[in-house]
Amino acid sequence: MALNLNLRLSSMNVPNWLKHKTRAEEIEELPDYLQVEMTGTSSLSLINIGPTQPSPDNSVYPWLKTNATGAPVGWYICVNGVWTIVPVAT
């Protein structure tokens, strides 16, 4: 299956009062001032995220289960229709 996926990168409004820092510090803060927008497909789904079990149509994608407040609970995969937690090595 081919996907038409385009990413548009743009800078957000940087405050005028923001002072220059060292190059390393500015690079570390770069994600705070960039915005990435995905265009080209409305049905792209690579992972499921949330507290409720994904629909059967989305069972081919892994699920990052969260609790009601959004904190991660664990990674799950669907095997023969049953969502099973993926053990995490420690």
N, C-alpha and C positions, 0 to 999 in steps of 0.2 A: 504494500500500500504506500503510495507516494503522498507526502504531505507538502502543502504549499505553506511554508512557515517563513515569515519575515519578522525581523526584530528591528524596531526603531529606537535608537538611543538618542536621548536629548538631555540637555542640562536643565536643571530646575533653577529657580530664581535664587541666586546667591546673594545674601545680604550685603549691603554696601559697607557695613561696619566690620565685615570679616577681614581680619588682618592676615597678611602673608605669613606662612610658617616655613619650616624647612621642607624641602622637596619630599622627604620621606613622610612627614606628617600630613602634607597635602594629599599624597597618594593614598594614605590610610583613610583619609576622610572623603575621598572621591565618591564612594558609593552613597554618601549622604546627599550628594548634589547631582546625582544622575538618575534618570528615569528610563526604564526599559519597557517598551510596549510591544506586545506580541500581536501581529496582525496576520491575516491570510487564512486563518481557519478558526471556526467557532466551535469545532468539535474535538479539538486536541485535548487529550486527557492522558497524562503520563502516570500520575499517581492519584489515589483517593486520599483526601485529608478531611478529618472530622470525627465527631463522636458517634455518628450513626453508620450502621453497616451499609456499604455501597450496594447499589442495585445490581441484579444479575448481569446487566449489560456491561457494567464496569468491573466485573469480577476478574477480568484478565489483567488488571492493573494492581500493583501492590497498594496497600492501605496503611497510611500512618494514622492510627487511631488516636484520638485526643479525648480528654475528658471534657466536661461541660464548660470549663474555663479556658480550653484551648491548650492545656499542657499535654505533652506527648504521653501516651500510654504504652505504645509499642508498635512495631511493624508486623503486618499480617499479610498472608497470601491466601488465595482461595484455591483449595485442592478438592476436586470433586464436589464442589458446591459448599464446602465447609471452610470458613475463615479460620486459619491457624496462625498462632503467633510465631514469629520467626525468632529463634533464640539468638541472643546477642552475646558474643564472646566478651569476657571481661579480663 
